[in-house]
Amino acid sequence: MRVIINCAMSADGKIALRTRRQTQISNEEDKLRVHKLRNSVDAILVGIETVLSDDPKLTVNTKYVKKPRHPIRIVLDSSGRTPRSARVLDGTSETLIVTNERCRRTFPNAETIRCGRRQVDLHRLIPLLARRGVRRLLVEGGSKVIWSFLESRLADEVNIFVGSMAIGGERAPTPAGGAGAPDEKSIVALRLKNMKAVGSGVLLTYEVVK
């Protein structure tokens, strides 16, 4: 399986305001790129914090792709906090909510996968998704989820759109959050594969060194 991380950040490395509220970073050219990328994968994955803060639909917008496919929507939600009103539960495409083994909650218009004792076990989840036919997985956030895929060396590619703006703030989140690398040996090495202008911003494409 090929795992692709995609995110947008400001020129000073922030993905949201200091209040953690999302702000528009991608321009129209990048939105077109993202929806074409979504249309090319088998599944789109986010964490529960992204669902709670942004309520994304995780579908391909017909504004950018005329005849969109319907990738599987996956939410990592260890303790089962996805609201019944969340847009990922609207039934427009197949949806998987991945919880820990102790969570007994079920969700409308979604299948529940229980994987991991406390937190979702990504090393167990990836083979489960592969058996479902997922060959290309797009990880869109949030920052803890992105770090989890990088730290575990499960990600293959990282696409970062850099918008022409500065957000600032010591507490403003960055693309990779979580605990972070405790020492130099734990730093995840990336290899720059491509760099190009996308409208007023820049798209950086990296390969994860394993």
Backbone bond lengths (Angstrom), bond angles and torsions (degrees), N, CA, C in turn:
res aa  C-N    CA-C-N  psi(-1)  N-CA   C-N-CA  omega(-1)  CA-C   N-CA-C  phi
1 M - - - 1.465 - - 1.527 109.75 -
2 R 1.332 116.33 138.82 1.459 120.44 175.16 1.527 108.40 -100.53
3 V 1.332 116.11 124.63 1.463 122.65 -178.82 1.522 108.51 -107.66
4 I 1.337 115.60 121.04 1.467 122.53 -176.88 1.520 109.06 -114.86
5 I 1.313 116.67 122.92 1.464 121.76 173.51 1.521 108.18 -93.81
6 N 1.325 116.15 132.86 1.460 120.36 176.96 1.523 109.78 -132.44
7 C 1.320 116.75 132.50 1.469 119.96 177.83 1.523 109.44 -155.29
8 A 1.327 114.49 168.18 1.466 121.17 176.28 1.517 108.12 -126.13
9 M 1.314 116.35 138.67 1.465 120.28 178.62 1.522 109.98 -139.77
10 S 1.313 115.01 162.36 1.468 120.61 176.70 1.527 109.15 -76.81
11 A 1.317 116.63 172.05 1.457 120.62 -179.38 1.526 111.85 -63.68
12 D 1.345 116.94 -22.53 1.464 120.20 177.05 1.525 112.06 -99.84
13 G 1.331 117.07 18.76 1.450 120.72 168.61 1.514 116.93 81.72
14 K 1.332 118.72 25.91 1.463 121.93 -179.74 1.526 110.28 -110.41
15 I 1.342 115.92 147.32 1.465 120.29 179.15 1.526 112.43 -110.50
16 A 1.336 117.45 -6.06 1.470 121.47 -180.00 1.520 108.33 -161.33
17 L 1.328 115.75 173.86 1.458 120.65 177.54 1.526 110.73 -71.67
18 R 1.324 117.99 170.49 1.466 120.64 -179.02 1.522 111.98 -63.97
19 T 1.346 117.03 -21.27 1.459 121.52 175.68 1.525 111.67 -80.51
20 R 1.348 116.21 -2.04 1.467 125.69 -176.41 1.521 112.17 74.33
21 R 1.326 117.14 7.58 1.457 120.42 175.05 1.522 109.12 -75.88
22 Q 1.328 115.60 134.83 1.465 120.90 -179.19 1.521 110.88 -66.92
23 T 1.304 115.62 146.23 1.454 121.97 172.36 1.523 107.90 -133.75
24 Q 1.305 116.93 154.72 1.466 120.94 -175.17 1.519 110.41 -71.09
25 I 1.322 116.80 119.80 1.462 122.35 177.41 1.519 110.67 -112.73
26 S 1.325 117.10 -44.38 1.469 120.71 -179.26 1.526 111.60 -69.08
27 N 1.320 116.80 140.84 1.460 121.53 173.28 1.538 108.78 -91.64
28 E 1.309 117.52 -178.91 1.460 120.58 -176.55 1.527 112.01 -63.13
29 E 1.317 116.93 -37.42 1.460 120.14 179.21 1.530 110.69 -63.26
30 D 1.328 116.03 -39.08 1.463 118.57 179.90 1.524 111.28 -73.41
31 K 1.318 118.05 -35.07 1.465 120.32 176.60 1.529 110.53 -60.82
32 L 1.329 116.08 -40.59 1.470 120.45 176.12 1.521 110.13 -59.99
33 R 1.336 116.72 -45.59 1.465 121.06 178.60 1.521 111.29 -59.92
34 V 1.340 116.95 -45.47 1.461 121.27 -176.56 1.523 111.22 -63.26
35 H 1.329 117.00 -43.53 1.459 118.95 -177.77 1.526 111.64 -71.50
36 K 1.320 117.67 -31.46 1.461 119.63 172.88 1.524 110.18 -67.60
37 L 1.328 116.75 -37.52 1.462 120.80 176.70 1.526 110.35 -65.08
38 R 1.320 117.19 -45.81 1.465 120.79 176.52 1.529 110.85 -56.06
39 N 1.307 115.80 -40.23 1.459 120.30 -177.03 1.528 112.17 -69.72
40 S 1.328 116.98 -16.88 1.467 121.00 -176.51 1.525 113.18 -94.75
41 V 1.345 117.78 -7.23 1.461 120.41 -175.97 1.525 110.79 -104.90
42 D 1.325 115.00 169.86 1.463 120.77 179.27 1.524 112.34 -93.00
43 A 1.332 116.72 -23.95 1.464 119.89 -177.93 1.524 109.98 -154.38
44 I 1.344 115.30 150.30 1.462 122.83 177.98 1.523 107.34 -121.21
45 L 1.325 117.22 129.26 1.468 121.89 -173.89 1.517 111.83 -122.17
46 V 1.346 115.44 136.83 1.464 122.07 172.06 1.525 108.29 -138.59
47 G 1.329 115.92 169.04 1.451 121.82 174.90 1.510 111.54 -95.36
48 I 1.318 116.23 168.72 1.461 121.77 -177.61 1.524 112.12 -62.91
49 E 1.331 118.57 -33.83 1.464 119.98 -179.13 1.525 110.72 -63.10
50 T 1.336 117.06 -35.47 1.464 120.46 176.64 1.515 110.48 -66.04
51 V 1.328 116.97 -40.35 1.466 120.80 178.72 1.525 110.01 -64.00
52 L 1.331 117.38 -43.61 1.466 120.93 -177.10 1.531 112.28 -69.82
53 S 1.331 117.02 -35.26 1.469 119.23 -175.82 1.520 113.35 -89.28
54 D 1.351 117.35 -34.60 1.467 120.25 -172.83 1.524 114.26 -113.94
55 D 1.331 117.66 -19.88 1.468 122.92 -176.28 1.527 111.56 48.32
56 P 1.349 117.96 56.32 1.468 119.79 -178.76 1.525 111.67 -73.20
57 K 1.308 115.93 154.63 1.459 120.91 176.53 1.525 111.61 -90.37
58 L 1.333 116.68 -26.54 1.469 123.51 177.06 1.527 112.46 58.99
59 T 1.317 115.41 42.76 1.456 120.71 176.66 1.529 109.00 -121.20
60 V 1.314 116.11 176.03 1.466 121.98 177.83 1.518 108.13 -97.06
61 N 1.317 116.99 122.59 1.460 122.74 -175.96 1.532 110.57 -77.96
62 T 1.332 116.04 128.39 1.471 120.75 -179.95 1.528 112.22 -67.17
63 K 1.337 116.92 -11.65 1.464 120.15 174.71 1.522 109.95 -65.43
64 Y 1.337 116.48 -31.54 1.461 121.06 -175.15 1.525 113.07 -107.40
65 V 1.325 117.51 -25.26 1.470 121.98 179.80 1.525 107.58 -131.77
66 K 1.337 117.64 119.33 1.462 120.86 -172.58 1.525 113.63 -64.87
67 K 1.314 116.42 -46.70 1.465 119.78 -179.18 1.529 108.66 -121.63
68 P 1.333 116.52 79.08 1.470 119.79 -173.10 1.519 113.52 -72.05
69 R 1.314 114.57 149.77 1.452 121.35 169.63 1.530 107.17 -81.90
70 H 1.307 116.41 178.94 1.456 119.57 179.87 1.521 109.33 -127.98
71 P 1.343 117.31 81.60 1.458 120.29 178.75 1.530 111.17 -59.36
72 I 1.318 115.79 152.16 1.462 120.61 175.45 1.525 108.96 -65.21
73 R 1.328 116.70 138.73 1.462 121.63 176.55 1.528 108.20 -99.94
74 I 1.342 116.57 129.53 1.458 121.57 -177.25 1.526 109.59 -125.56
75 V 1.330 115.70 130.21 1.462 120.99 176.79 1.522 108.72 -119.96
76 L 1.340 117.19 124.48 1.461 121.62 173.38 1.526 107.53 -84.43
77 D 1.312 116.63 112.60 1.472 122.05 -171.50 1.529 108.70 -142.55
78 S 1.324 116.64 76.42 1.459 121.96 -170.85 1.520 113.85 -49.83
79 S 1.334 117.25 -46.86 1.467 120.00 -174.46 1.518 113.72 -101.65
80 G 1.331 118.38 8.79 1.460 121.17 174.05 1.515 114.80 72.64
81 R 1.341 116.90 53.10 1.469 121.18 -177.48 1.528 113.67 -100.27
82 T 1.328 118.38 1.97 1.469 120.06 -178.22 1.523 110.34 -61.75
83 P 1.347 119.01 122.09 1.473 120.94 179.63 1.525 111.34 -66.63
84 R 1.313 116.39 146.74 1.466 120.29 178.24 1.527 111.12 -62.99
85 S 1.334 116.85 -21.81 1.465 120.86 -179.84 1.527 113.18 -88.42
86 A 1.336 118.11 -0.38 1.464 121.01 -177.35 1.523 110.69 -60.59
87 R 1.308 116.59 142.80 1.466 120.87 -176.40 1.525 112.56 -68.43
88 V 1.324 117.61 -21.08 1.467 118.60 176.93 1.534 111.25 -70.54
89 L 1.321 116.72 -11.07 1.468 121.08 178.87 1.524 112.00 -102.95
90 D 1.342 116.46 20.38 1.471 119.41 -176.17 1.525 113.76 -81.42
91 G 1.332 117.56 -3.55 1.461 120.72 175.59 1.515 115.62 82.00
92 T 1.333 118.69 5.36 1.467 120.04 -177.18 1.519 112.78 -75.16
93 S 1.330 118.16 -21.26 1.461 121.18 175.37 1.527 109.02 -154.62
94 E 1.314 115.69 164.69 1.462 120.51 -178.17 1.526 110.42 -58.71
95 T 1.326 115.99 135.13 1.457 121.19 -176.06 1.528 110.13 -132.94
96 L 1.329 115.83 135.59 1.454 122.52 176.37 1.524 109.09 -119.28
97 I 1.319 117.47 127.15 1.453 122.40 172.50 1.523 106.73 -105.15
98 V 1.322 116.82 120.00 1.467 121.19 -175.75 1.522 108.90 -103.84
99 T 1.331 116.56 117.08 1.467 122.22 -178.30 1.529 109.75 -117.56
100 N 1.345 115.53 178.42 1.460 118.41 171.78 1.526 109.73 -80.62
101 E 1.307 116.55 173.78 1.462 120.82 -173.97 1.519 113.29 -71.48
102 R 1.334 117.28 -18.40 1.463 120.10 -177.99 1.527 112.63 -88.19
103 C 1.313 117.00 -16.84 1.462 120.47 -179.14 1.527 109.84 -74.25
104 R 1.322 116.78 130.61 1.465 121.03 -178.86 1.525 112.73 -112.69
105 R 1.306 116.51 6.80 1.456 119.42 -177.98 1.525 110.87 -73.54
106 T 1.321 116.07 146.10 1.462 121.98 172.52 1.525 108.44 -117.08
107 F 1.333 115.98 165.58 1.456 120.93 -172.97 1.520 110.02 -134.05
108 P 1.346 117.34 141.91 1.471 119.49 178.27 1.522 111.08 -67.96
109 N 1.318 115.65 142.73 1.474 122.17 176.81 1.522 113.10 59.29
110 A 1.331 117.57 26.49 1.460 120.29 -179.75 1.526 109.92 -149.31
111 E 1.311 114.67 152.00 1.461 121.24 173.96 1.526 108.29 -98.45
112 T 1.322 116.78 140.23 1.457 121.23 178.30 1.519 110.15 -100.43
113 I 1.331 115.62 129.63 1.462 122.10 173.15 1.520 107.49 -113.36
114 R 1.315 117.22 125.81 1.468 121.72 179.54 1.525 108.14 -103.56
115 C 1.332 115.04 118.62 1.468 119.49 -169.19 1.528 109.82 -149.88
116 G 1.323 117.07 102.84 1.465 120.82 179.84 1.514 112.11 113.00
117 R 1.327 117.26 147.74 1.462 120.82 -175.77 1.527 113.06 -74.12
118 R 1.310 117.53 -53.26 1.470 121.05 178.34 1.517 111.27 -110.65
119 Q 1.321 115.20 -55.87 1.459 121.25 176.02 1.528 108.63 -102.85
120 V 1.316 115.79 160.24 1.462 119.89 175.68 1.525 108.79 -62.84
121 D 1.322 115.91 130.94 1.461 122.24 179.86 1.531 108.67 -89.42
122 L 1.320 116.56 103.04 1.461 120.71 -176.73 1.520 112.30 -64.30
123 H 1.324 117.40 -34.82 1.463 120.07 -179.33 1.526 111.37 -67.13
124 R 1.313 117.90 -26.50 1.459 121.40 174.45 1.524 111.38 -84.97
125 L 1.325 116.11 -33.13 1.463 120.47 -176.01 1.522 112.40 -69.26
126 I 1.320 117.40 -42.94 1.468 120.58 -175.80 1.528 112.46 -56.01
127 P 1.347 120.14 -47.43 1.475 118.94 176.83 1.526 113.06 -63.21
128 L 1.346 117.41 -33.82 1.462 120.24 177.36 1.523 110.68 -62.57
129 L 1.326 116.24 -42.26 1.462 120.42 179.41 1.532 110.58 -68.46
130 A 1.322 116.30 -38.08 1.463 120.02 179.45 1.525 110.69 -61.53
131 R 1.321 116.65 -38.09 1.466 119.96 178.95 1.512 111.59 -68.79
132 R 1.307 117.68 -18.82 1.462 122.03 175.94 1.524 111.84 -88.26
133 G 1.303 117.26 2.30 1.453 120.47 178.03 1.513 114.71 95.40
134 V 1.327 118.20 8.78 1.465 120.74 178.22 1.523 108.64 -78.90
135 R 1.312 116.06 113.45 1.468 121.83 179.54 1.529 111.18 -107.59
136 R 1.328 116.36 -27.19 1.467 121.17 177.58 1.531 107.66 -129.92
137 L 1.330 115.12 118.97 1.457 121.84 -177.57 1.515 109.41 -114.59
138 L 1.335 116.16 127.67 1.466 121.73 179.46 1.526 108.90 -104.37
139 V 1.323 116.55 120.56 1.463 122.64 178.93 1.521 108.22 -102.55
140 E 1.329 116.34 119.20 1.466 120.38 -175.07 1.533 113.94 -111.19
141 G 1.318 118.71 3.99 1.463 118.95 176.76 1.509 112.85 129.18
142 G 1.337 114.59 -177.22 1.449 128.05 0.61 1.525 113.20 -81.53
143 S 1.332 114.15 -159.39 1.448 120.12 -171.32 1.527 113.03 -64.00
144 K 1.345 118.46 -36.01 1.469 120.57 178.04 1.521 110.66 -66.34
145 V 1.317 116.54 -40.62 1.462 120.77 179.74 1.532 110.02 -66.25
146 I 1.315 116.42 -43.53 1.465 119.99 178.85 1.524 110.59 -59.50
147 W 1.335 117.40 -45.33 1.463 119.85 178.65 1.527 111.14 -62.92
148 S 1.327 117.33 -38.58 1.465 120.66 179.91 1.527 111.28 -59.80
149 F 1.337 116.49 -42.17 1.468 119.92 179.01 1.522 111.30 -70.20
150 L 1.326 117.61 -35.55 1.461 120.40 177.97 1.521 111.11 -71.28
151 E 1.318 116.60 -48.18 1.466 121.41 -177.56 1.527 111.78 -60.14
152 S 1.326 115.98 -38.29 1.462 120.51 -178.84 1.524 112.68 -81.74
153 R 1.346 116.54 -2.43 1.470 122.93 -178.48 1.523 111.69 60.13
154 L 1.315 116.99 31.41 1.461 121.15 177.16 1.525 111.89 -90.96
155 A 1.329 117.40 -17.60 1.464 121.11 178.18 1.523 109.97 -82.23
156 D 1.320 115.85 144.63 1.463 122.10 178.02 1.523 112.55 -106.70
157 E 1.320 116.35 -32.63 1.466 121.32 -172.70 1.523 109.41 -141.21
158 V 1.325 116.93 144.59 1.463 122.39 177.05 1.520 108.60 -128.31
159 N 1.322 116.39 120.71 1.462 122.21 174.94 1.524 108.49 -108.50
160 I 1.313 116.67 123.33 1.464 121.01 -179.84 1.518 109.02 -124.98
161 F 1.335 116.23 116.77 1.461 120.17 172.50 1.524 107.12 -88.87
162 V 1.331 116.35 126.16 1.466 121.91 179.45 1.519 108.50 -104.53
163 G 1.333 115.92 111.15 1.456 120.70 179.44 1.511 111.91 -80.99
164 S 1.315 116.14 152.85 1.466 121.37 -177.67 1.523 109.99 -84.94
165 M 1.329 114.77 74.96 1.475 121.63 179.50 1.508 108.26 -161.80
166 A 1.329 115.89 161.35 1.464 121.96 173.60 1.525 107.94 -123.42
167 I 1.329 117.31 131.65 1.463 121.92 -177.71 1.528 110.98 -104.12
168 G 1.330 116.88 -40.53 1.453 120.57 177.92 1.525 113.44 72.04
169 G 1.309 115.12 177.60 1.459 120.95 176.64 1.519 112.50 101.42
170 E 1.333 116.83 122.07 1.457 120.71 179.66 1.523 111.77 -63.30
171 R 1.329 116.91 -29.92 1.461 120.78 -177.04 1.520 113.53 -95.93
172 A 1.314 116.94 -1.94 1.463 119.53 177.73 1.522 108.81 -67.89
173 P 1.342 118.60 132.18 1.464 120.93 -175.41 1.523 113.14 -68.50
174 T 1.314 114.65 152.48 1.462 123.31 177.91 1.532 109.09 -112.03
175 P 1.331 119.35 168.17 1.466 120.12 -176.27 1.526 114.23 -55.55
176 A 1.326 117.92 -40.92 1.463 121.31 179.20 1.516 109.07 -112.07
177 G 1.330 116.01 114.62 1.461 120.39 -177.42 1.518 110.93 -108.65
178 G 1.332 115.77 -127.49 1.457 120.31 179.81 1.512 112.10 65.23
179 A 1.333 116.27 -155.11 1.457 121.18 -177.72 1.528 112.01 -74.24
180 G 1.325 116.94 -29.49 1.453 120.30 -178.41 1.516 112.64 78.38
181 A 1.307 115.78 174.26 1.464 121.60 -177.87 1.524 110.32 -72.52
182 P 1.349 118.98 126.46 1.460 121.34 -179.83 1.530 113.39 -78.32
183 D 1.341 117.12 -18.86 1.458 120.90 -179.34 1.523 108.66 -156.29
184 E 1.325 116.01 174.18 1.464 120.90 -176.39 1.531 112.20 -62.20
185 K 1.330 117.09 -33.32 1.458 120.21 -179.11 1.525 112.28 -66.22
186 S 1.335 116.49 -22.45 1.465 121.14 -176.26 1.522 112.62 -92.05
187 I 1.325 117.23 -6.42 1.464 120.58 179.25 1.529 109.61 -63.77
188 V 1.317 116.61 135.53 1.462 121.73 -179.49 1.535 109.06 -87.67
189 A 1.301 116.27 117.43 1.464 121.02 -178.80 1.525 110.54 -81.53
190 L 1.319 115.59 137.70 1.465 122.58 176.93 1.520 109.16 -121.63
191 R 1.322 115.44 149.50 1.464 120.98 176.99 1.525 108.55 -117.73
192 L 1.321 117.21 120.39 1.462 121.34 -178.62 1.524 109.83 -68.27
193 K 1.333 115.75 123.32 1.467 121.73 -179.41 1.519 112.79 -103.86
194 N 1.327 115.92 -32.90 1.460 118.24 -176.94 1.522 110.26 -159.42
195 M 1.310 115.42 152.84 1.461 121.80 177.71 1.521 107.29 -147.43
196 K 1.338 116.77 126.16 1.459 118.08 179.85 1.522 110.49 -150.98
197 A 1.319 115.03 153.87 1.463 120.84 177.10 1.520 109.20 -74.79
198 V 1.329 115.88 135.81 1.460 122.41 174.69 1.529 106.43 -127.39
199 G 1.337 115.76 96.34 1.451 119.16 -173.33 1.516 109.52 62.37
200 S 1.329 116.61 -128.26 1.459 121.21 -179.59 1.524 112.74 -86.69
201 G 1.353 117.10 -1.18 1.463 120.95 -178.79 1.521 112.22 -112.98
202 V 1.322 115.05 -171.91 1.457 122.20 -178.38 1.522 109.03 -131.56
203 L 1.336 116.97 136.58 1.454 121.62 175.86 1.519 108.89 -105.79
204 L 1.338 115.83 122.62 1.457 122.83 176.95 1.525 108.72 -106.71
205 T 1.311 117.10 128.53 1.466 121.73 178.98 1.517 108.68 -117.46
206 Y 1.328 115.47 122.49 1.462 121.75 -178.18 1.522 110.95 -118.68
207 E 1.315 115.70 151.08 1.465 123.01 168.67 1.523 106.66 -102.91
208 V 1.341 116.78 136.94 1.466 120.23 177.66 1.511 108.68 -80.55
209 V 1.333 116.89 125.53 1.456 122.28 178.72 1.524 108.50 -80.73
210 K 1.317 117.23 123.45 1.475 121.36 -177.07 1.524 111.17 -114.24
